[in-house]
Amino acid sequence: MLGLINKMKVRDERGFTLVELLIVIAIIAILAAIAIPQFAAYRVRAVEASMVADAKNTATLLEALFTDDNSYAAANGVVAAQTAHGTIDPTTAGVPNIDVPASANNTITITSDASTYSISVANANATRTGRVSPHTLDNTGATTWQ
């Protein structure tokens, strides 16, 4: 009988108590509450960076066009967006000498005449306070957010 009581006292002590598990869950919840809003902000900044990069890359293409043709007029009205398959879709016919690449979900619109251009890059995912899509870049290097 005494042996049975002794066995009951010496229990298996492996595992965690409920309090220890609750503390771990609380720590994970606090870290998640901090990380999730930061992650959303990082995504918006990444989208905005892709818009700025697309505008600058398009400006480089337009400057190359100006070097060849001595005019930006051939690019007027070009609209480019990335399709679902990752290919470029220029929607303006008759502009064979300009191939405008667009990042995912960005739509690039070029307005130009012989001596000036304006590049507008729109993305629905760019919604940070104070910066709303589209991003615009012109031939003087001036950039604006709507």
ZAVEX-5594 format. One record per atom (N, C-alpha, C): residue in three letters; atom name; z, x, y. Coordinates in steps of 0.05 Angstrom, whole numbers, plus 5000, padded with zeros to 4 digits. Example, Ala and Ser with C-alpha at 12.3 -4.5 7.8 and 13.67 -1.06 7.14 Angstrom:
2
+-----+------+------+------+-------+
: res : atom :   up : east : north :
+-----+------+------+------+-------+
: Ala :    N : 5156 : 5264 :  4886 :
: Ala :   CA : 5156 : 5246 :  4910 :
: Ala :    C : 5156 : 5264 :  4934 :
: Ser :    N : 5142 : 5257 :  4955 :
: Ser :   CA : 5143 : 5273 :  4979 :
: Ser :    C : 5157 : 5258 :  5001 :
+-----+------+------+------+-------+
! end
This chain:
146
+-----+------+------+------+-------+
: res : atom :   up : east : north :
+-----+------+------+------+-------+
: Met :    N : 5000 : 5016 :  4976 :
: Met :   CA : 5000 : 5000 :  5000 :
: Met :    C : 5000 : 5017 :  5025 :
: Leu :    N : 5016 : 5038 :  5024 :
: Leu :   CA : 5017 : 5056 :  5047 :
: Leu :    C : 4991 : 5070 :  5052 :
: Gly :    N : 4977 : 5076 :  5030 :
: Gly :   CA : 4950 : 5089 :  5033 :
: Gly :    C : 4930 : 5071 :  5046 :
: Leu :    N : 4932 : 5045 :  5040 :
: Leu :   CA : 4914 : 5026 :  5053 :
: Leu :    C : 4919 : 5024 :  5083 :
: Ile :    N : 4944 : 5023 :  5091 :
: Ile :   CA : 4951 : 5022 :  5119 :
: Ile :    C : 4941 : 5048 :  5133 :
: Asn :    N : 4944 : 5070 :  5120 :
: Asn :   CA : 4936 : 5096 :  5132 :
: Asn :    C : 4906 : 5096 :  5136 :
: Lys :    N : 4891 : 5085 :  5116 :
: Lys :   CA : 4862 : 5084 :  5119 :
: Lys :    C : 4853 : 5066 :  5142 :
: Met :    N : 4868 : 5045 :  5146 :
: Met :   CA : 4861 : 5026 :  5168 :
: Met :    C : 4866 : 5040 :  5195 :
: Lys :    N : 4887 : 5057 :  5197 :
: Lys :   CA : 4892 : 5071 :  5222 :
: Lys :    C : 4871 : 5091 :  5228 :
: Val :    N : 4862 : 5105 :  5208 :
: Val :   CA : 4841 : 5126 :  5212 :
: Val :    C : 4814 : 5113 :  5210 :
: Arg :    N : 4804 : 5102 :  5231 :
: Arg :   CA : 4778 : 5089 :  5231 :
: Arg :    C : 4756 : 5110 :  5237 :
: Asp :    N : 4733 : 5101 :  5233 :
: Asp :   CA : 4710 : 5118 :  5240 :
: Asp :    C : 4707 : 5117 :  5270 :
: Glu :    N : 4709 : 5140 :  5284 :
: Glu :   CA : 4708 : 5141 :  5313 :
: Glu :    C : 4680 : 5148 :  5324 :
: Arg :    N : 4660 : 5146 :  5307 :
: Arg :   CA : 4633 : 5152 :  5317 :
: Arg :    C : 4623 : 5129 :  5334 :
: Gly :    N : 4605 : 5135 :  5354 :
: Gly :   CA : 4593 : 5114 :  5371 :
: Gly :    C : 4605 : 5114 :  5398 :
: Phe :    N : 4596 : 5095 :  5415 :
: Phe :   CA : 4604 : 5093 :  5442 :
: Phe :    C : 4620 : 5067 :  5446 :
: Thr :    N : 4638 : 5068 :  5465 :
: Thr :   CA : 4653 : 5043 :  5471 :
: Thr :    C : 4636 : 5026 :  5490 :
: Leu :    N : 4643 : 5001 :  5493 :
: Leu :   CA : 4629 : 4983 :  5510 :
: Leu :    C : 4629 : 4992 :  5539 :
: Val :    N : 4652 : 5003 :  5548 :
: Val :   CA : 4654 : 5013 :  5575 :
: Val :    C : 4635 : 5036 :  5580 :
: Glu :    N : 4633 : 5054 :  5562 :
: Glu :   CA : 4615 : 5077 :  5565 :
: Glu :    C : 4586 : 5067 :  5567 :
: Leu :    N : 4578 : 5048 :  5550 :
: Leu :   CA : 4551 : 5038 :  5552 :
: Leu :    C : 4546 : 5023 :  5578 :
: Leu :    N : 4565 : 5008 :  5588 :
: Leu :   CA : 4562 : 4994 :  5614 :
: Leu :    C : 4559 : 5014 :  5637 :
: Ile :    N : 4573 : 5036 :  5636 :
: Ile :   CA : 4571 : 5056 :  5657 :
: Ile :    C : 4543 : 5069 :  5657 :
: Val :    N : 4533 : 5075 :  5634 :
: Val :   CA : 4506 : 5086 :  5632 :
: Val :    C : 4485 : 5066 :  5642 :
: Ile :    N : 4488 : 5041 :  5635 :
: Ile :   CA : 4469 : 5021 :  5644 :
: Ile :    C : 4471 : 5018 :  5675 :
: Ala :    N : 4494 : 5019 :  5686 :
: Ala :   CA : 4498 : 5017 :  5715 :
: Ala :    C : 4485 : 5041 :  5729 :
: Ile :    N : 4487 : 5065 :  5718 :
: Ile :   CA : 4475 : 5088 :  5730 :
: Ile :    C : 4444 : 5086 :  5729 :
: Ile :    N : 4433 : 5077 :  5707 :
: Ile :   CA : 4404 : 5073 :  5705 :
: Ile :    C : 4395 : 5052 :  5725 :
: Ala :    N : 4410 : 5030 :  5728 :
: Ala :   CA : 4402 : 5009 :  5747 :
: Ala :    C : 4402 : 5019 :  5775 :
: Ile :    N : 4421 : 5036 :  5783 :
: Ile :   CA : 4422 : 5047 :  5810 :
: Ile :    C : 4398 : 5066 :  5814 :
: Leu :    N : 4392 : 5083 :  5795 :
: Leu :   CA : 4369 : 5100 :  5798 :
: Leu :    C : 4343 : 5085 :  5800 :
: Ala :    N : 4340 : 5063 :  5784 :
: Ala :   CA : 4316 : 5047 :  5786 :
: Ala :    C : 4314 : 5033 :  5813 :
: Ala :    N : 4336 : 5023 :  5823 :
: Ala :   CA : 4336 : 5010 :  5849 :
: Ala :    C : 4327 : 5029 :  5872 :
: Ile :    N : 4333 : 5054 :  5869 :
: Ile :   CA : 4324 : 5074 :  5888 :
: Ile :    C : 4295 : 5082 :  5884 :
: Ala :    N : 4286 : 5085 :  5859 :
: Ala :   CA : 4260 : 5096 :  5853 :
: Ala :    C : 4237 : 5076 :  5857 :
: Ile :    N : 4241 : 5051 :  5850 :
: Ile :   CA : 4219 : 5031 :  5851 :
: Ile :    C : 4207 : 5027 :  5879 :
: Pro :    N : 4223 : 5023 :  5900 :
: Pro :   CA : 4211 : 5021 :  5927 :
: Pro :    C : 4197 : 5046 :  5936 :
: Gln :    N : 4208 : 5069 :  5928 :
: Gln :   CA : 4195 : 5094 :  5935 :
: Gln :    C : 4168 : 5097 :  5922 :
: Phe :    N : 4166 : 5088 :  5897 :
: Phe :   CA : 4141 : 5089 :  5882 :
: Phe :    C : 4120 : 5072 :  5896 :
: Ala :    N : 4127 : 5048 :  5905 :
: Ala :   CA : 4108 : 5031 :  5919 :
: Ala :    C : 4098 : 5044 :  5945 :
: Ala :    N : 4116 : 5057 :  5959 :
: Ala :   CA : 4108 : 5071 :  5984 :
: Ala :    C : 4089 : 5094 :  5977 :
: Tyr :    N : 4094 : 5108 :  5956 :
: Tyr :   CA : 4076 : 5131 :  5948 :
: Tyr :    C : 4048 : 5120 :  5941 :
: Arg :    N : 4047 : 5097 :  5928 :
: Arg :   CA : 4021 : 5086 :  5921 :
: Arg :    C : 4005 : 5079 :  5946 :
: Val :    N : 4018 : 5067 :  5966 :
: Val :   CA : 4004 : 5059 :  5991 :
: Val :    C : 3994 : 5084 :  6005 :
: Arg :    N : 4011 : 5105 :  6007 :
: Arg :   CA : 4002 : 5130 :  6020 :
: Arg :    C : 3979 : 5143 :  6005 :
: Ala :    N : 3979 : 5141 :  5979 :
: Ala :   CA : 3956 : 5152 :  5964 :
: Ala :    C : 3930 : 5137 :  5969 :
: Val :    N : 3932 : 5111 :  5972 :
: Val :   CA : 3908 : 5095 :  5979 :
: Val :    C : 3898 : 5102 :  6006 :
: Glu :    N : 3916 : 5105 :  6025 :
: Glu :   CA : 3908 : 5113 :  6052 :
: Glu :    C : 3896 : 5141 :  6053 :
: Ala :    N : 3907 : 5159 :  6037 :
: Ala :   CA : 3895 : 5186 :  6036 :
: Ala :    C : 3867 : 5185 :  6024 :
: Ser :    N : 3862 : 5168 :  6004 :
: Ser :   CA : 3835 : 5166 :  5993 :
: Ser :    C : 3816 : 5154 :  6014 :
: Met :    N : 3825 : 5136 :  6031 :
: Met :   CA : 3808 : 5124 :  6052 :
: Met :    C : 3801 : 5146 :  6072 :
: Val :    N : 3820 : 5162 :  6081 :
: Val :   CA : 3815 : 5183 :  6100 :
: Val :    C : 3795 : 5203 :  6088 :
: Ala :    N : 3800 : 5211 :  6063 :
: Ala :   CA : 3782 : 5230 :  6050 :
: Ala :    C : 3754 : 5219 :  6047 :
: Asp :    N : 3751 : 5193 :  6040 :
: Asp :   CA : 3724 : 5182 :  6039 :
: Asp :    C : 3710 : 5182 :  6066 :
: Ala :    N : 3725 : 5176 :  6087 :
: Ala :   CA : 3713 : 5176 :  6114 :
: Ala :    C : 3704 : 5204 :  6121 :
: Lys :    N : 3720 : 5224 :  6116 :
: Lys :   CA : 3713 : 5252 :  6122 :
: Lys :    C : 3689 : 5261 :  6105 :
: Asn :    N : 3689 : 5254 :  6080 :
: Asn :   CA : 3666 : 5262 :  6063 :
: Asn :    C : 3640 : 5249 :  6072 :
: Thr :    N : 3642 : 5224 :  6080 :
: Thr :   CA : 3619 : 5209 :  6091 :
: Thr :    C : 3609 : 5222 :  6117 :
: Ala :    N : 3628 : 5230 :  6134 :
: Ala :   CA : 3621 : 5244 :  6159 :
: Ala :    C : 3606 : 5270 :  6153 :
: Thr :    N : 3615 : 5284 :  6133 :
: Thr :   CA : 3600 : 5309 :  6125 :
: Thr :    C : 3572 : 5302 :  6116 :
: Leu :    N : 3569 : 5281 :  6101 :
: Leu :   CA : 3542 : 5273 :  6092 :
: Leu :    C : 3524 : 5265 :  6116 :
: Leu :    N : 3536 : 5251 :  6136 :
: Leu :   CA : 3521 : 5243 :  6159 :
: Leu :    C : 3513 : 5267 :  6176 :
: Glu :    N : 3531 : 5287 :  6178 :
: Glu :   CA : 3523 : 5311 :  6193 :
: Glu :    C : 3501 : 5326 :  6179 :
: Ala :    N : 3501 : 5326 :  6152 :
: Ala :   CA : 3478 : 5338 :  6137 :
: Ala :    C : 3453 : 5322 :  6142 :
: Leu :    N : 3455 : 5295 :  6143 :
: Leu :   CA : 3432 : 5278 :  6150 :
: Leu :    C : 3421 : 5285 :  6178 :
: Phe :    N : 3440 : 5288 :  6197 :
: Phe :   CA : 3431 : 5294 :  6224 :
: Phe :    C : 3417 : 5321 :  6225 :
: Thr :    N : 3427 : 5340 :  6209 :
: Thr :   CA : 3414 : 5367 :  6209 :
: Thr :    C : 3385 : 5364 :  6198 :
: Asp :    N : 3381 : 5347 :  6178 :
: Asp :   CA : 3354 : 5344 :  6167 :
: Asp :    C : 3336 : 5327 :  6185 :
: Asp :    N : 3346 : 5305 :  6195 :
: Asp :   CA : 3329 : 5286 :  6210 :
: Asp :    C : 3332 : 5286 :  6240 :
: Asn :    N : 3352 : 5300 :  6250 :
: Asn :   CA : 3359 : 5301 :  6279 :
: Asn :    C : 3366 : 5273 :  6289 :
: Ser :    N : 3377 : 5256 :  6271 :
: Ser :   CA : 3385 : 5229 :  6278 :
: Ser :    C : 3404 : 5219 :  6256 :
: Tyr :    N : 3422 : 5201 :  6264 :
: Tyr :   CA : 3439 : 5187 :  6245 :
: Tyr :    C : 3428 : 5160 :  6238 :
: Ala :    N : 3406 : 5152 :  6250 :
: Ala :   CA : 3396 : 5124 :  6248 :
: Ala :    C : 3389 : 5116 :  6219 :
: Ala :    N : 3382 : 5134 :  6202 :
: Ala :   CA : 3374 : 5127 :  6174 :
: Ala :    C : 3397 : 5116 :  6159 :
: Ala :    N : 3422 : 5122 :  6167 :
: Ala :   CA : 3445 : 5113 :  6152 :
: Ala :    C : 3456 : 5087 :  6163 :
: Asn :    N : 3444 : 5075 :  6183 :
: Asn :   CA : 3455 : 5050 :  6195 :
: Asn :    C : 3455 : 5028 :  6175 :
: Gly :    N : 3478 : 5015 :  6172 :
: Gly :   CA : 3480 : 4992 :  6154 :
: Gly :    C : 3486 : 4998 :  6125 :
: Val :    N : 3489 : 5024 :  6118 :
: Val :   CA : 3495 : 5031 :  6091 :
: Val :    C : 3523 : 5021 :  6084 :
: Val :    N : 3525 : 5007 :  6061 :
: Val :   CA : 3551 : 4998 :  6051 :
: Val :    C : 3553 : 5009 :  6022 :
: Ala :    N : 3575 : 5024 :  6017 :
: Ala :   CA : 3578 : 5036 :  5990 :
: Ala :    C : 3605 : 5028 :  5979 :
: Ala :    N : 3606 : 5022 :  5954 :
: Ala :   CA : 3631 : 5016 :  5940 :
: Ala :    C : 3629 : 5026 :  5912 :
: Gln :    N : 3651 : 5033 :  5900 :
: Gln :   CA : 3651 : 5042 :  5872 :
: Gln :    C : 3650 : 5017 :  5854 :
: Thr :    N : 3631 : 5018 :  5836 :
: Thr :   CA : 3629 : 4995 :  5817 :
: Thr :    C : 3649 : 4999 :  5794 :
: Ala :    N : 3650 : 4979 :  5777 :
: Ala :   CA : 3669 : 4979 :  5755 :
: Ala :    C : 3663 : 5002 :  5736 :
: His :    N : 3639 : 5012 :  5735 :
: His :   CA : 3632 : 5033 :  5716 :
: His :    C : 3634 : 5061 :  5729 :
: Gly :    N : 3643 : 5062 :  5754 :
: Gly :   CA : 3646 : 5088 :  5767 :
: Gly :    C : 3621 : 5099 :  5780 :
: Thr :    N : 3601 : 5083 :  5783 :
: Thr :   CA : 3576 : 5093 :  5796 :
: Thr :    C : 3575 : 5084 :  5825 :
: Ile :    N : 3558 : 5096 :  5840 :
: Ile :   CA : 3555 : 5089 :  5868 :
: Ile :    C : 3535 : 5067 :  5872 :
: Asp :    N : 3542 : 5048 :  5889 :
: Asp :   CA : 3525 : 5025 :  5894 :
: Asp :    C : 3517 : 5023 :  5923 :
: Pro :    N : 3497 : 5039 :  5932 :
: Pro :   CA : 3488 : 5036 :  5960 :
: Pro :    C : 3472 : 5010 :  5962 :
: Thr :    N : 3479 : 4992 :  5980 :
: Thr :   CA : 3466 : 4966 :  5981 :
: Thr :    C : 3444 : 4965 :  6002 :
: Thr :    N : 3438 : 4987 :  6016 :
: Thr :   CA : 3417 : 4987 :  6035 :
: Thr :    C : 3392 : 4999 :  6023 :
: Ala :    N : 3370 : 4984 :  6023 :
: Ala :   CA : 3345 : 4994 :  6012 :
: Ala :    C : 3332 : 5012 :  6032 :
: Gly :    N : 3317 : 5031 :  6023 :
: Gly :   CA : 3302 : 5049 :  6040 :
: Gly :    C : 3318 : 5072 :  6051 :
: Val :    N : 3340 : 5078 :  6040 :
: Val :   CA : 3356 : 5101 :  6049 :
: Val :    C : 3359 : 5120 :  6025 :
: Pro :    N : 3337 : 5134 :  6018 :
: Pro :   CA : 3339 : 5150 :  5994 :
: Pro :    C : 3353 : 5177 :  5998 :
: Asn :    N : 3356 : 5186 :  6023 :
: Asn :   CA : 3367 : 5212 :  6028 :
: Asn :    C : 3397 : 5212 :  6034 :
: Ile :    N : 3411 : 5190 :  6029 :
: Ile :   CA : 3440 : 5190 :  6032 :
: Ile :    C : 3452 : 5175 :  6008 :
: Asp :    N : 3471 : 5189 :  5995 :
: Asp :   CA : 3485 : 5178 :  5972 :
: Asp :    C : 3515 : 5180 :  5978 :
: Val :    N : 3527 : 5158 :  5985 :
: Val :   CA : 3554 : 5157 :  5995 :
: Val :    C : 3573 : 5151 :  5972 :
: Pro :    N : 3590 : 5170 :  5964 :
: Pro :   CA : 3609 : 5165 :  5943 :
: Pro :    C : 3634 : 5151 :  5954 :
: Ala :    N : 3645 : 5132 :  5940 :
: Ala :   CA : 3669 : 5117 :  5948 :
: Ala :    C : 3690 : 5120 :  5926 :
: Ser :    N : 3715 : 5123 :  5934 :
: Ser :   CA : 3737 : 5123 :  5915 :
: Ser :    C : 3743 : 5095 :  5905 :
: Ala :    N : 3759 : 5093 :  5885 :
: Ala :   CA : 3766 : 5067 :  5873 :
: Ala :    C : 3776 : 5047 :  5894 :
: Asn :    N : 3764 : 5024 :  5894 :
: Asn :   CA : 3772 : 5001 :  5912 :
: Asn :    C : 3766 : 5006 :  5941 :
: Asn :    N : 3753 : 5028 :  5949 :
: Asn :   CA : 3745 : 5032 :  5976 :
: Asn :    C : 3717 : 5022 :  5981 :
: Thr :    N : 3713 : 5010 :  6004 :
: Thr :   CA : 3686 : 5001 :  6012 :
: Thr :    C : 3680 : 5015 :  6038 :
: Ile :    N : 3658 : 5030 :  6039 :
: Ile :   CA : 3650 : 5046 :  6062 :
: Ile :    C : 3627 : 5032 :  6076 :
: Thr :    N : 3629 : 5028 :  6102 :
: Thr :   CA : 3608 : 5016 :  6118 :
: Thr :    C : 3601 : 5035 :  6141 :
: Ile :    N : 3575 : 5041 :  6144 :
: Ile :   CA : 3566 : 5059 :  6165 :
: Ile :    C : 3550 : 5044 :  6185 :
: Thr :    N : 3558 : 5047 :  6211 :
: Thr :   CA : 3543 : 5037 :  6233 :
: Thr :    C : 3534 : 5060 :  6250 :
: Ser :    N : 3507 : 5063 :  6254 :
: Ser :   CA : 3498 : 5086 :  6268 :
: Ser :    C : 3473 : 5080 :  6284 :
: Asp :    N : 3467 : 5098 :  6303 :
: Asp :   CA : 3442 : 5098 :  6317 :
: Asp :    C : 3432 : 5127 :  6317 :
: Ala :    N : 3414 : 5134 :  6334 :
: Ala :   CA : 3403 : 5161 :  6333 :
: Ala :    C : 3424 : 5183 :  6339 :
: Ser :    N : 3444 : 5178 :  6356 :
: Ser :   CA : 3462 : 5199 :  6365 :
: Ser :    C : 3491 : 5194 :  6358 :
: Thr :    N : 3499 : 5171 :  6348 :
: Thr :   CA : 3527 : 5165 :  6342 :
: Thr :    C : 3530 : 5151 :  6316 :
: Tyr :    N : 3553 : 5152 :  6305 :
: Tyr :   CA : 3559 : 5137 :  6280 :
: Tyr :    C : 3588 : 5129 :  6281 :
: Ser :    N : 3594 : 5108 :  6265 :
: Ser :   CA : 3621 : 5099 :  6260 :
: Ser :    C : 3623 : 5092 :  6230 :
: Ile :    N : 3644 : 5104 :  6217 :
: Ile :   CA : 3648 : 5099 :  6189 :
: Ile :    C : 3673 : 5083 :  6186 :
: Ser :    N : 3671 : 5061 :  6172 :
: Ser :   CA : 3694 : 5043 :  6167 :
: Ser :    C : 3699 : 5042 :  6137 :
: Val :    N : 3724 : 5049 :  6129 :
: Val :   CA : 3732 : 5049 :  6101 :
: Val :    C : 3753 : 5027 :  6098 :
: Ala :    N : 3748 : 5008 :  6081 :
: Ala :   CA : 3767 : 4986 :  6076 :
: Ala :    C : 3777 : 4987 :  6048 :
: Asn :    N : 3803 : 4979 :  6045 :
: Asn :   CA : 3816 : 4977 :  6019 :
: Asn :    C : 3838 : 4957 :  6021 :
: Ala :    N : 3838 : 4937 :  6004 :
: Ala :   CA : 3858 : 4915 :  6005 :
: Ala :    C : 3886 : 4925 :  5999 :
: Asn :    N : 3888 : 4947 :  5985 :
: Asn :   CA : 3915 : 4957 :  5977 :
: Asn :    C : 3928 : 4974 :  5999 :
: Ala :    N : 3915 : 4978 :  6022 :
: Ala :   CA : 3927 : 4994 :  6044 :
: Ala :    C : 3941 : 4975 :  6063 :
: Thr :    N : 3967 : 4971 :  6059 :
: Thr :   CA : 3981 : 4950 :  6074 :
: Thr :    C : 4008 : 4961 :  6085 :
: Arg :    N : 4009 : 4986 :  6094 :
: Arg :   CA : 4033 : 4996 :  6105 :
: Arg :    C : 4037 : 4985 :  6133 :
: Thr :    N : 4062 : 4981 :  6142 :
: Thr :   CA : 4067 : 4972 :  6169 :
: Thr :    C : 4056 : 4991 :  6189 :
: Gly :    N : 4040 : 4981 :  6208 :
: Gly :   CA : 4029 : 4998 :  6229 :
: Gly :    C : 4002 : 5009 :  6221 :
: Arg :    N : 3994 : 5007 :  6196 :
: Arg :   CA : 3968 : 5017 :  6187 :
: Arg :    C : 3956 : 4996 :  6169 :
: Val :    N : 3936 : 4983 :  6179 :
: Val :   CA : 3923 : 4962 :  6163 :
: Val :    C : 3894 : 4970 :  6159 :
: Ser :    N : 3883 : 4965 :  6136 :
: Ser :   CA : 3855 : 4971 :  6130 :
: Ser :    C : 3838 : 4954 :  6149 :
: Pro :    N : 3815 : 4964 :  6159 :
: Pro :   CA : 3801 : 4989 :  6152 :
: Pro :    C : 3809 : 5013 :  6169 :
: His :    N : 3802 : 5036 :  6159 :
: His :   CA : 3805 : 5061 :  6173 :
: His :    C : 3777 : 5068 :  6184 :
: Thr :    N : 3776 : 5076 :  6210 :
: Thr :   CA : 3751 : 5081 :  6223 :
: Thr :    C : 3750 : 5110 :  6233 :
: Leu :    N : 3727 : 5123 :  6229 :
: Leu :   CA : 3722 : 5150 :  6239 :
: Leu :    C : 3695 : 5149 :  6253 :
: Asp :    N : 3694 : 5162 :  6277 :
: Asp :   CA : 3668 : 5163 :  6291 :
: Asp :    C : 3659 : 5192 :  6294 :
: Asn :    N : 3635 : 5195 :  6306 :
: Asn :   CA : 3623 : 5222 :  6308 :
: Asn :    C : 3638 : 5241 :  6326 :
: Thr :    N : 3657 : 5231 :  6342 :
: Thr :   CA : 3673 : 5249 :  6359 :
: Thr :    C : 3697 : 5259 :  6344 :
: Gly :    N : 3702 : 5248 :  6320 :
: Gly :   CA : 3726 : 5256 :  6304 :
: Gly :    C : 3749 : 5238 :  6309 :
: Ala :    N : 3746 : 5217 :  6326 :
: Ala :   CA : 3768 : 5199 :  6331 :
: Ala :    C : 3772 : 5180 :  6307 :
: Thr :    N : 3798 : 5177 :  6299 :
: Thr :   CA : 3804 : 5159 :  6277 :
: Thr :    C : 3822 : 5137 :  6286 :
: Thr :    N : 3819 : 5113 :  6275 :
: Thr :   CA : 3836 : 5091 :  6282 :
: Thr :    C : 3842 : 5075 :  6257 :
: Trp :    N : 3865 : 5061 :  6257 :
: Trp :   CA : 3872 : 5041 :  6237 :
: Trp :    C : 3872 : 5014 :  6251 :
: Gln :    N : 3862 : 4994 :  6239 :
: Gln :   CA : 3862 : 4967 :  6252 :
: Gln :    C : 3890 : 4956 :  6254 :
+-----+------+------+------+-------+
! end
